[in-house]
């Protein structure tokens, strides 16, 4: 495939360039790599192979950035998605290393953000959150650090208070049963549920 660059044409609407060798389309490149090329330049097979390898990594990096832009991701999540997209292990490793170096992938920060979001929006037990994070490939050390300051008693109480408006109109025994079931689904143990429901009742809010 070695040859002389006879044209460099930007792809419409994308930061990519089509490279023509000896008058024929040869391959596409990300602009960041094609910017160093010029018409009349001769490319060897080895140079072309290096350019295409770099472009493969760049495309995977951009795919990973799109994933991260949509919502925070764990390292394992990004690895899985890139693998599913067809990236090989070497490309994935290179992309992960770059994103970590740039501070864009950090399982410790991801775990803390996950815990904070759960506690703010939908409180649940430490056990359930730990399970969720393990499904995302986060290490036990990062999980434990993120959960260290979580107050499970407070989480159970706030979860119960969030649920109360949906139980309005039920008889007290039925409302209490529904609260127990709901908190159990959130992963809280019986003792924690008992204390949370008692706290709700003593607050005078159980009829909300």
N, C-alpha and C positions, 0 to 999 in steps of 0.2 A: 504493500500500500504506500510505500515511500513515494514522495513526489514534491512538486513545487506548488505552493499556494497560489492559485490563480484568482480566487475571490473569497471574501469574507462577508457574509450577508446576515444581518440581524434578523432573528425570528420575530415575526409580528407579535407584539404584546407580551414578549417574554425577554428576560435578560439572558438570552442565549444567542449563539452565533453559529451559522452553518459554515463549515469549512469545505472549500472546493480545492481538490488537488488535480493538477493537469486538466482542468476544465470540467471535472466531474465532482458531484457531491461526494464527500468522503465521510464526514461525521459532524455531529453537533457538539458544541462546548458551552459551558457556562461562561458568561462574559468575563468573569473574574480571571479565567484562565486564557480566554481568547484574546484578551487585551494586549498580550505580549506578542501576538502573531502579526505578520504583515504580508501583504501580497508580494510575491517574488521570493519569499523565504522557502528554503528546502527543508523538509521534515523527513527524518529517517524513520524506519520502522520502530526503533527503540523510543524515539521522541514521541511518536504517535501513541505508542502503547502507554507511555507515562501520562500523556495528556488525557487519554481516555480513562485511565485508572483514577486520575485526580478528579475527572468529571463525575465518575461513578460515586466517589465519596461526597462530592459537592451536592449531587442530586439527593443522596440519602440524608445529608445534613439538612438540606432545605425541607425535606419531608419531616424530619424530626422536629425542626423549628416550627413547622405548621402544627404538629401535634401539641407541642409545648404552648404555643400561642392560644390554642383552643382552651386548654386547662393544664394545670401543673401535672407532671407525670413522674413516675418513679423510673429509675434506670431500667428495671426489668420491663416495664410497660413499653418504653421506647425500643428496647431490644426486640421484644416480641413483634411490635408493629413493623419494624424495619425488616425482620425476618419474613414476616407475612408478605411484605411487598417485594420479596425476592432478593434482598441484599445478602451478600455472603458474610461469613463470620469476620473476615479481616476488615471489610468495609464497615460493618457495625461497630467493631472495636475501635476503629479510627474515629468514627463519628462520636461515639460515646466519650472517648478521651477528650476530644475537642470541646464538647459541650460541658464536660466537667471542668475543664481548665477555664472556660469562660464563665463558670458559675451558673450555668443554665440548667444543669442537672445536679441535684444534691438530695440524696435520699433523707438526710437528716432534716433539711428544711422542708422537703415535701411532706414528711411525716408530721412535722409540727403544724404545717398549714392544714393538713387533713384533719388532725385532731381539733384544731381551733375551729374549723368550719363545722365539724360534727357537733361540737359543744355549743356553738352559737345557733345553728339552724335546726339540728335534730339530735338532741342529747341522747346518748346511749352508753352502754357499759364499756369499761375498759376492755373487757374480754371480746366484745363484738368489734370494737375498733381495731384491736390487735389482729383479729381474724381478717378484717378487711385489708389491713396493711400487708399482712403476710400473703394474701392473694395477689398483691401487687409486687411481690418480690422483695419487700423491704426486710432488712435484717432485724433480728430480735433486739440487737443493741440500739438501733435507731428507734424502734417501736417503744422500747422501755424508756428511752430518754424523752420521747415526745409525750408519753403518758404520765410521766413522773409527777406532774403537778395537778393532774386531773382529780377533782373532788367527786367521787362516784356518788356520794350521798346527795350532793347538790345537783348532779346531773339527773339522777332519778327523780328528784323533786320537780325540777324544771320540765322534764319530759312529761310528768304527770300533769302539771299545770297547762302544758301545751295541749294535752289531750282533752282536758275537761270540757272546753266549749262544744266538742262533738258528742259529749255524753249528756248534754243538757236535756232535762225532761225525764230521764230514767229514774226509777226508784233507787234510793240509796244503796240497797244490797246489790242491785244489778250494776249500778254505776261503779261500785267498789270492785265487783268481779271483773268488769271490763278494764278497769285501771290495772288490776293485777295482771290480766292477760297481756295487755299492751306493754307493760314494763318488762314482763317476762320475754316477750318477743324482742325487746331491745337489749336483752342479754343480762339484765340485772338478776342477782340471786334473791332468794325468798326474803332473807332478813333485810336487805336493802329496800326491797319493794314494800315490805311491811312498814318500815320506818317512813318511807316517802309518802305512802297513803295516809298514815297517821298524821304526818305533818300537814298534808293537804286538808284533812278533816279538822285539825286543830286550828287551821288558819281561817276557817269559816268560809272557804272558797269552794267547798265541795258541791255547792248548789249552783255554781256558775253555769 
